[in-house]
Amino acid sequence: MRTVTDPDVAAGYAVDSSLGAVPPASFEVVRARDRADVVEVLREAGATRRPVVPQGARTGLAGGAVATEGSLVLNVEGLDTIEELDELERIAVVGPGVVNASLKAAAAAVGLAYPPDPASSASCTIGGNVATNAGGLCCVKYGVTADYVRGLEVVLPGGAVMRTGRRTAKGVAGLDLTGLFVGSEGLLGVVTSVVVRLVPAPDPPLTALATFGTLEAAAAGVVALRAQRPGPSLIEVLDGPTIDSVQRLADYGFPAGCAGAVIVQSDRPGGTAADVQRYASVLADAGALDVAVADDPQEADALMAGRRALHAAQELKGPHFTEDVCVPIRRLADLIRAGHRLGAEHGVDVTLSGHGGDGNLHPCFFFRLDDPDSRRRAEAAFDGLLREALAMGGTITGEHGVGSLKARWLPLELGEAEMTRQRAVKAVFDPLGIMNPGKVL
Ligand SMILES: Cc1cc2nc3c(=O)[nH]c(=O)nc-3n(C[C@H](O)[C@H](O)[C@H](O)COP(=O)(O)OP(=O)(O)OC[C@H]3O[C@@H](n4cnc5c(N)ncnc54)[C@H](O)[C@@H]3O)c2cc1C
């Protein structure tokens, strides 16, 4: 195990990618090399009642991996071995520090695929993906991380090692503790090994990109795409202000003044070309002004370039609160309208974009660092949209997790009866309350 002694380097490990995260006055960082290191840290932490913050690659956007006062940050990026890849069973057994894109590449090399694909795939870890039940761009066809996790090895506070779940295709032995740990945001223990399910590799995707004069038409296009059989492998949505910020970064070919864009893909073996032509007709029928259809994977990639530039474009536009609300698909247009209305009411720039096919958008509310009032107004709009999403039957977080940033809204979604039981479940695994304190619950 390596303790990070350089204060500047340690400060880098004290924060994740969430807005406004700052290192606390006192904390320590250790980098585990193997399971034995994790066991040692959690045994010692249990004996001394020291808070532990489990950590992967720090790409989290909810403040879940941020150091808290007096805590020990336990970074597990070093447990980065793909221990096994079984083509017959179609499983891989991997350390929590394996980067999502590395697992995808290893699976692809034997004609298989690991579908969960957060936009941070090139840097986030499988351990972080498990802890946040990460989603991504292809969930509309393939689902989320939970759909691919068969079993876990977890080190509990105090140092006990527990294995959950199974390697086999089926299994109903006992309660589903694997499911409990997926999405538990480091509250229960530290994941040290993951058994994931793999699937046969799809074809390289083809893309269609449609632009719209109204958001209503764009949202209607998304709903119509969801009814398609075979269905798309990706349905992303960008509103007009998002397109403006992407175009400010570079010219990605979006026409000036369009109110929204829908990007759709198919990766169906042997069917991509026919599928995207059909999706293009569906989008034209929904009122698209223009639909571009890729003929080959290179063009398909080019049509995705604007979507891929989104994060950089939003960063360039300025500081902002990022939401992760998810609503029933039919309410997508209502969600977008509510975001724009709240932006206007509070005098805040707002962009709405994301995984439209799942009803999961990442609205951004912008503010100026030198203007506390603009920050307060952005916060008020952020709060308003979370409440509107709940009222639509949605959730405050589709894929980023609650972390520290959304903890105050969780009781609104769960209610006191469930909050009490969630805290009781945590206490079963972590009676001393040392795992990731101050997060989620
Ligand atoms: C540009 C960008 C795009 C993104 N796009 C997406 C997206 O499309 N979909 C999506 O779902 N997310 C997305 N994210 C968010 C983020 O990448 C995911 O939440 C990811 O799963 C975090 O992985 P990580 O390794 O960085 O974990 P961290 O940020 O280090 O940790 C995240 C949480 O997991 C816990 N944790 C980490 N490792 C372990 C472990 N081994 N055991 C127990 N707990 C652990 C931490 O305590 C923390 O609560 C994006 C982030 C960025 C910056």
The ligand as an ORCA input file, in Angstrom:
! r2SCAN-3c Opt
* xyz 0 1
  C     -17.272     13.651    -18.768
  C     -18.068     12.744    -17.881
  C     -19.072     11.980    -18.448
  C     -19.827     11.110    -17.647
  N     -20.796     10.366    -18.233
  C     -21.493      9.479    -17.503
  C     -22.502      8.670    -18.123
  O     -22.762      8.753    -19.321
  N     -23.152      7.783    -17.332
  C     -22.883      7.653    -15.998
  O     -23.500      6.820    -15.334
  N     -21.950      8.424    -15.392
  C     -21.249      9.319    -16.100
  N     -20.289     10.096    -15.494
  C     -20.072      9.977    -14.034
  C     -18.955      8.978    -13.604
  O     -18.024      8.755    -14.650
  C     -19.558      7.654    -13.129
  O     -20.328      7.889    -11.966
  C     -18.526      6.559    -12.846
  O     -19.219      5.357    -12.579
  C     -17.603      6.875    -11.684
  O     -16.497      5.977    -11.720
  P     -15.117      6.334    -11.002
  O     -14.186      5.190    -11.154
  O     -14.603      7.646    -11.467
  O     -15.594      6.448     -9.482
  P     -15.392      7.613     -8.347
  O     -15.812      8.907     -8.926
  O     -13.974      7.512     -7.882
  O     -16.368      7.107     -7.262
  C     -17.764      7.150     -7.476
  C     -18.489      6.532     -6.264
  O     -18.197      5.153     -6.190
  C     -17.589      4.824     -4.931
  N     -16.573      3.799     -5.239
  C     -15.612      3.872     -6.202
  N     -14.921      2.713     -6.252
  C     -15.448      1.903     -5.283
  C     -15.156      0.574     -4.844
  N     -14.181     -0.160     -5.378
  N     -15.892      0.084     -3.843
  C     -16.899      0.790     -3.279
  N     -17.215      2.042     -3.660
  C     -16.494      2.598     -4.649
  C     -17.054      6.123     -4.394
  O     -17.005      6.132     -2.983
  C     -18.094      7.107     -4.922
  O     -19.216      7.119     -4.078
  C     -19.550     11.000    -16.252
  C     -18.517     11.764    -15.697
  C     -17.786     12.635    -16.482
  C     -16.681     13.433    -15.850
*
